[in-house]
Amino acid sequence: MNEMPGHFIRENSGTTELGESARTVYLGVSEGLTYIAPFVEDRFLTKQSGERTVPVDDSPGLAELWSSVDADLAVLVAPVEVVDALVGPRDIRAVSRIHQIVDTSRGNEYVMSQLSRREAKRRRQAEQEGFGYDVSHQDDHFFEFYRTMHVPTMHNRYGEKARSVEEAKAFRTLFHEGALFRVHRSGEWVAGSVSQIDRERRTLNARLIGVKSGDDKYRTAGAQNFVYHAILDWAAGEDSIDTVDFQGCEPFLTKGTFQYKKRFGTTAVIPDNIFGGLRMLIRPKALTPSVRHFLANNPVLAEDSSGGLVAKYFFDQDNAVRSDIPHSSPGITGDVAIDLDKL
């Protein structure tokens, strides 16, 4: 088995929601450091201390490194063939990330028909309240959006955990290869998004988003929500675009972005990028009350026997199946409930 270089190990410890001391370890590719590791830590550890991330020497091989991991909850993110070779009897196998896409090739009427009733109503209300949009290719508009909308929005929402594309790279690889959507309300520019266009694949990739000054009052008023409608409306009218890709999220049903984007008629897919070739393993050292609580409250998306997406729920005598966390979405073929006492 030939592992690629560039693996990292990230360790953290703290207290769980149930008051138990616990430790997490992430092992794998760098992409998992940005998305998977922080999510697991935040959901498993209510108080964190001692986070440490270091590159690891690949010479022993991931098999040896993985087998030596000692944590209450360990996570591995690696190429499919590596994960398949290392999966143990109690390990939980899942995808590493999903994307949510919309078919815009059939025009605006079809796109509107796929919206949830809530989103269709919100779009009509927004238009009645004076929301509209235009599409800009002006450089000065990009810099105004990036500096006064995108950066403040990311900072206000995520603080030190904010992640984005650096300004010069975003200008070169996103804006110059796509467009800036500017959302206005009664003549005031209040929100926007930079979207990259992959003309060969006839796909619009929605990337950067933001509201004026990062102020929550604009988001609460519906400005950020209308960005999604603007993108869909424009793409549905473009003969050169068949798909809008609203990008991805971690493969947990508790991700707010997953539940939110479902409203726009999205289909969940395994992305056609580096994440499409990666899979995730979750390995509990022991099924402690805190581990059981985490698994029951964070259903994951995995593959079924045909390669489609399926939702995995977990339960035991003290933790019921979290059927209140919905998975229903085009692209997800069904669900399975796994008894932790039989794991």
C-alpha positions in Angstrom: 0.0 0.0 0.0 1.6 3.3 -1.1 0.5 6.2 1.0 1.0 9.8 -0.2 3.2 12.1 1.8 1.7 15.0 3.7 -0.1 13.4 6.6 -0.9 15.1 9.9 -1.9 14.1 13.4 -4.0 16.4 15.5 -4.7 15.7 19.2 -7.1 17.4 21.5 -8.5 16.8 24.9 -11.2 18.2 27.2 -14.5 17.5 28.8 -17.5 16.0 27.0 -21.1 17.2 27.3 -21.7 14.3 29.8 -18.8 15.6 32.0 -16.3 12.9 31.1 -12.7 13.6 30.4 -11.9 12.5 26.8 -9.3 12.7 24.0 -9.7 13.0 20.3 -7.1 12.2 17.6 -7.3 13.1 13.9 -4.9 11.3 11.5 -4.7 11.8 7.7 -4.5 14.2 4.9 -4.4 18.0 5.4 -7.9 18.5 4.0 -9.3 16.8 7.1 -7.7 19.3 9.4 -9.8 22.1 7.9 -13.2 20.4 7.9 -13.4 17.0 9.7 -11.2 17.4 12.8 -12.7 20.7 14.1 -16.2 19.5 13.7 -15.6 16.3 15.6 -13.9 18.1 18.4 -16.6 20.8 18.7 -19.3 18.2 18.8 -17.5 15.8 21.2 -15.7 18.1 23.5 -17.5 21.0 25.2 -14.3 22.2 26.8 -11.1 21.8 24.9 -7.5 22.1 26.0 -4.2 21.1 24.5 -4.9 21.0 20.8 -1.8 20.1 18.9 -1.3 19.5 15.2 2.0 18.2 13.7 3.0 16.6 10.4 3.9 13.0 10.8 6.7 10.9 9.2 5.0 8.7 6.6 7.8 6.2 6.6 6.1 3.8 9.1 3.0 3.9 6.9 -0.5 4.9 7.9 -1.3 1.3 8.9 1.2 1.5 11.8 0.3 5.0 12.7 -3.4 4.3 12.8 -3.0 1.1 14.8 -1.0 3.0 17.4 -3.6 5.8 17.9 -4.9 6.0 21.4 -8.0 8.2 21.8 -11.6 7.9 23.0 -12.5 9.0 19.5 -10.1 8.7 16.6 -10.8 9.8 13.0 -8.8 8.9 9.8 -9.2 10.6 6.5 -7.3 9.0 3.7 -7.6 7.8 0.1 -10.3 5.1 -0.5 -7.9 2.3 -1.0 -6.1 3.2 2.2 -9.3 3.4 4.3 -10.5 0.1 2.8 -7.3 -1.6 3.9 -7.4 -0.2 7.4 -11.0 -0.4 8.4 -11.5 -2.5 11.5 -14.6 -4.4 12.8 -15.8 -1.5 15.0 -14.8 1.3 12.7 -17.5 3.5 11.1 -16.8 4.1 7.4 -18.2 7.3 5.8 -17.5 9.7 3.0 -15.2 12.6 3.7 -17.4 15.3 2.3 -20.5 15.9 0.1 -21.5 18.7 -2.3 -25.0 19.9 -3.0 -25.9 20.7 -6.6 -28.9 21.9 -8.5 -29.8 21.1 -12.1 -30.5 24.4 -13.8 -30.5 23.0 -17.4 -34.3 22.8 -17.5 -34.8 26.5 -16.9 -36.2 28.7 -14.1 -39.7 27.1 -13.9 -38.1 23.7 -13.1 -35.7 25.2 -10.6 -38.6 27.0 -8.9 -40.5 23.8 -8.7 -37.7 22.1 -6.8 -37.6 24.7 -4.0 -39.1 23.8 -0.7 -42.4 25.6 -0.1 -40.6 27.7 2.5 -38.0 28.9 0.1 -40.5 29.5 -2.7 -42.4 31.7 -0.3 -39.2 33.5 0.9 -38.2 34.3 -2.7 -41.6 35.8 -3.5 -41.6 37.8 -0.3 -38.0 39.0 -0.9 -38.9 40.3 -4.3 -42.0 42.1 -2.9 -39.7 43.7 -0.2 -37.5 45.2 -2.9 -34.7 42.6 -3.3 -33.1 42.2 -6.7 -29.7 41.5 -8.1 -27.2 42.2 -10.9 -24.1 40.5 -12.1 -20.8 42.4 -12.2 -17.4 41.8 -13.8 -15.9 45.1 -12.6 -12.6 44.7 -10.6 -13.5 47.5 -8.1 -16.7 45.7 -7.3 -14.9 42.6 -6.5 -12.5 44.3 -4.0 -15.3 46.2 -2.4 -17.3 42.9 -1.9 -14.3 41.0 -0.7 -13.1 43.6 1.8 -16.4 45.0 3.1 -18.7 42.0 2.8 -17.0 38.7 2.6 -14.1 39.1 5.1 -16.3 40.8 7.8 -19.0 38.2 7.4 -16.6 35.3 7.8 -15.0 37.0 10.8 -18.3 37.8 12.5 -19.7 34.3 12.0 -16.6 32.1 12.6 -14.0 34.3 14.4 -10.6 32.6 14.5 -12.0 29.5 12.7 -13.0 31.5 9.6 -11.6 30.0 6.4 -11.6 31.4 3.0 -9.6 32.0 -0.2 -6.9 34.6 0.0 -7.8 37.8 -1.8 -5.4 37.7 -4.7 -6.1 34.1 -5.4 -9.9 34.7 -5.2 -9.5 37.6 -7.7 -7.5 35.5 -10.1 -9.1 32.1 -9.9 -12.7 32.8 -8.9 -13.7 36.3 -10.0 -11.8 36.4 -13.3 -13.2 32.9 -14.2 -16.7 33.7 -13.0 -18.8 36.6 -11.8 -19.9 38.6 -8.8 -23.5 38.5 -7.9 -24.6 41.7 -6.2 -27.9 41.7 -4.2 -29.6 45.0 -3.7 -32.6 46.0 -1.6 -34.3 49.2 -2.7 -31.2 50.3 -4.4 -28.7 49.5 -1.6 -26.0 46.9 -2.2 -26.5 44.6 0.8 -25.0 41.2 -0.1 -23.1 39.3 -2.7 -21.3 36.2 -3.9 -18.3 35.4 -6.1 -18.9 32.3 -8.2 -16.4 30.6 -10.4 -17.6 29.2 -13.7 -16.2 25.9 -15.1 -17.2 26.3 -18.7 -15.9 22.9 -19.8 -18.2 21.2 -17.2 -21.0 23.8 -17.7 -21.0 24.3 -13.9 -21.2 27.4 -11.7 -19.4 26.9 -8.4 -20.8 29.2 -5.8 -17.9 30.1 -3.6 -17.6 33.3 -1.6 -20.5 35.0 0.2 -21.0 38.0 2.4 -23.4 40.7 3.6 -22.6 44.4 4.0 -20.1 45.0 6.8 -20.8 41.4 8.0 -23.7 42.9 9.9 -26.3 40.3 11.0 -29.1 42.7 10.4 -28.7 42.2 6.6 -28.6 38.4 7.0 -31.7 38.5 9.3 -33.5 40.6 6.7 -32.9 38.0 4.1 -30.1 39.4 2.1 -27.8 36.4 2.3 -30.7 34.0 1.6 -31.5 36.0 -1.6 -28.0 35.4 -2.9 -28.8 31.7 -3.4 -32.0 32.7 -5.3 -30.1 35.2 -7.4 -27.5 32.6 -8.4 -30.2 30.0 -9.3 -32.2 32.5 -11.3 -29.3 33.7 -13.3 -27.8 30.2 -14.0 -31.2 28.9 -15.0 -31.3 31.5 -17.8 -27.8 30.8 -19.1 -27.6 28.2 -21.9 -24.0 27.6 -21.1 -24.6 26.4 -17.5 -26.3 23.1 -16.6 -25.4 22.9 -12.9 -25.0 25.1 -9.8 -22.7 23.6 -7.2 -23.4 25.1 -3.8 -20.2 23.4 -2.6 -19.8 21.1 0.3 -19.9 20.3 3.9 -18.8 17.6 6.3 -20.7 14.3 6.0 -22.7 14.8 9.2 -26.5 15.4 9.1 -26.2 17.8 12.0 -24.3 20.3 9.7 -26.5 23.4 9.4 -25.3 24.1 5.9 -26.5 20.6 4.7 -30.0 21.1 6.2 -30.2 24.7 4.9 -29.1 24.1 1.3 -31.6 21.2 1.0 -34.3 23.9 0.8 -33.0 25.0 -2.6 -33.7 21.7 -4.3 -30.2 20.4 -4.1 -29.0 16.9 -4.8 -26.3 15.5 -2.5 -23.3 14.0 -4.3 -19.8 12.7 -3.6 -17.8 15.6 -5.2 -15.6 15.2 -8.2 -12.5 16.6 -6.6 -9.9 15.5 -4.1 -12.6 14.7 -1.5 -14.3 12.3 -3.9 -11.2 10.1 -3.6 -11.1 10.3 0.2 -13.1 8.4 2.9 -13.4 8.7 6.6 -13.1 6.2 9.4 -14.4 6.9 13.0 -12.8 4.6 15.6 -14.2 4.6 19.1 -11.7 3.2 21.6 -14.6 2.1 23.8 -18.3 2.7 23.7 -18.4 5.0 26.7 -21.5 7.0 27.4 -19.9 10.1 25.8 -18.9 8.2 22.6 -22.4 6.7 22.4 -23.9 10.1 22.8 -21.7 11.6 20.1 -22.5 8.9 17.6 -26.3 8.9 18.3 -26.4 12.6 17.9 -24.3 12.9 14.8 -25.5 10.6 12.0 -23.1 10.3 9.1 -23.4 9.9 5.3 -21.8 6.8 3.8 -22.0 4.8 0.7 -24.3 1.9 0.0 -23.4 -1.2 -1.9 -24.1 0.6 -5.2 -22.0 3.6 -4.4 -24.9 5.9 -3.6 -25.2 7.9 -0.4 -27.0 6.5 2.6 -27.5 8.0 6.1 -26.2 6.0 9.1 -28.0 6.5 12.4 -26.8 5.0 15.7 -28.8 4.0 18.7 -28.8 1.9 21.9 -31.1 1.4 24.9 -30.3 4.9 26.3 -30.0 6.8 22.9 -32.9 6.6 20.5 -32.5 6.9 16.8 -32.4 10.7 16.0 -35.1 10.6 13.4 -35.7 14.3 14.1 -32.4 14.9 12.2 -33.7 14.5 8.6 -31.7 13.0 5.8 -34.3 13.1 3.0 -32.7 14.6 -0.1 -32.2 13.7 -3.7 -29.0 11.8 -3.9 -29.5 10.0 -0.6 -31.0 6.6 -1.2 -32.1 5.8 2.3 -31.0 5.2 5.8 -29.8 2.4 8.2 -30.0 2.3 12.0 -27.0 0.7 13.7 -27.3 -0.8 17.2 -24.2 0.4 19.1 -24.4 -2.7 21.3 -23.8 -4.8 18.2 -21.0 -2.6 16.8 
